[in-house]
Amino acid sequence: MLNLQPPQKNKHPLANGQPSLQINEVNREVATPAATRAADDSNVPELPLQPSDHSCGTGAPTPIISQTEANSSSWAARNPGKPIIPTRSAPPPPNAAQLASRKLASDQKKKKDDLLHFSLKAIKEEQEEKLSEVASTHDVAIEKVYRLFNGYQNLAPSRKAQLANALIHAKAAEVNKNRPTGSKYKANEIRELIKNDPAMQNLDSDQEESFINELNEFRKLQKFGMRANNAAAARDMLSTLDNVCKALDSMVRRTGGYAIFFATRGHVNDTSEPTWHGTDNAMDFFEDVLDLEPDEVCRKFEQWACTRNESKSTVKNASSCSCYSNTSNYTDGITGKSKKVSMNYDNYETKIMRNLNVKLVGWPTGIPFTSPSKINTVTEIRKLRDALKDGTCHWVAMSAAEIEEHAKSLATRIADGVTIGKPRAPRADRGKTRGKRTVQGKANNRPSKRAKSATQRKGKGPTSRETIEDTEDDESVPSGSDDDDQ
């Protein structure tokens, strides 16, 4: 039977002025193996990882990364021991022969579809004539005939795992396990393999139950398993929220109710975008009652979610602070100085390379050479942090030939009029005559350092009053003394 009602076009619920869900592309970092970190970070001692082959020019040891810090990159890494949904690699790009074959198959499929649609159109016209005759014979409206005729086809399919699906799943896991992406068996080919496999024929009840349980476990993993990396988690969250928006908008049209939801990431290392959605004018509730913008509520919700288990000082700009601490200060082991020297990115070639004869090698490609506090993307700041921690980016002392070559390069560019680094801002009183400093009309009457130090070395005597009044002596003599008797 055919559904004679014309299909309705589905409109996206977010098309009518509703905020859209967006996600930034992130680097595909794979979670580290499980069982490297307990669920509670506070109860796990920080253990050093294996040292890297990269080190500074003086042979200084590479900074040690704690497992607690290294395994917080994704939701799966923060929950070791939980099942993880395996990732699928992208298929290789097709060659010219494959593209030509696909185009030929597409043209053939299009011709077959046109013939099919022509046949279905003829059947539909014939059915419409017969249904019109039925409506005239029974003296009822044609719409009622259409409704009754199409209503018998609305059967809800069962979602319970069937033996046929379980066998396909088991066979696919067997034959496609080690095959590269793009060359795996299709569903029709797997069905043929099942027919030719004696081990999958004439199964008893225990074997059937075993195959069905295996399929149920796979479905459970797909439903409740954790995404292996941040990119997969972000796409999952985006797709799920899109379905939630559609369901809420449909519910509002059916019932006339109101609905609001906020969604955000749960950790500073996650890359999912915070978002919110409200049906009709439901978001006016925050402005009318709470005097808050929905964006502000969503931002506060994100801050709360990302800091609920950590202090604010630890979470805020964690990656940026880590990069700054690794690049801003370097010890006398490389510079030869007895004190730490602050990093100067603006005048790196003069203040650092020329004056200190050291340089920073292994800076990640694609990241501008600037202070980590000026890098605004999470992907770039993590890439720089990882390079500094594993020793790929490190300080080395310049050789005599490098120092000479760098000095010649600076001199050549200065002679050509090129500005090296960031020049200092001029004084506010530049161009004005500045005289000697005077105090109370006397020119430069400040004591010299030698005279001042000599004055400080002189000892000071005890302080006392210059005169003592006689009344104090008289008062010190008690009444009724011998002097009074005389």
PECORTA-V441839 format. One record per pair of residues at least 24 apart in sequence whose C-alpha atoms are under 7 Angstrom apart, sorted by the first residue. I is the first residue (numbers start at 0). J is the second residue. If there is no record, write none. Layout:
I;J, I;J
This chain:
2;149, 12;244, 12;245, 12;248, 18;276, 20;237, 20;274, 21;272, 22;271, 22;272, 25;230, 25;378, 26;378, 27;228, 27;230, 28;228, 29;227, 29;228, 30;73, 30;75, 30;76, 30;227, 30;228, 31;70, 31;76, 33;76, 33;79, 33;80, 34;79, 34;80, 35;66, 35;79, 36;66, 36;67, 36;70, 36;79, 37;79, 38;77, 38;78, 38;79, 40;67, 51;389, 51;390, 53;390, 53;391, 54;390, 54;393, 55;393, 55;394, 55;395, 56;394, 56;395, 56;396, 57;332, 57;333, 61;389, 61;390, 62;388, 72;268, 73;228, 73;229, 73;268, 73;269, 75;225, 75;226, 75;227, 82;220, 82;224, 82;225, 83;224, 83;225, 83;226, 83;227, 84;220, 84;221, 84;224, 84;225, 84;226, 84;227, 85;227, 86;227, 88;180, 89;180, 90;180, 90;181, 91;181, 160;211, 160;215, 161;211, 162;207, 162;211, 165;210, 165;211, 165;214, 166;210, 168;214, 229;269, 229;270, 233;270, 233;271, 248;278, 257;281, 261;297, 263;301, 264;301, 265;304, 265;305, 266;305, 267;305, 273;297, 273;301, 318;380, 318;381, 318;384, 319;371, 319;372, 319;380, 321;384, 322;371, 322;383, 322;384, 323;371, 325;387, 333;395, 333;396, 344;369, 344;370, 345;420, 345;421, 346;420, 346;421, 356;396, 356;397, 356;402, 357;394, 357;395, 357;396, 357;397, 358;394, 358;395, 358;396, 358;397, 359;392, 359;393, 359;394, 359;395, 360;392, 360;393, 360;394, 361;391, 361;392, 361;393, 362;392
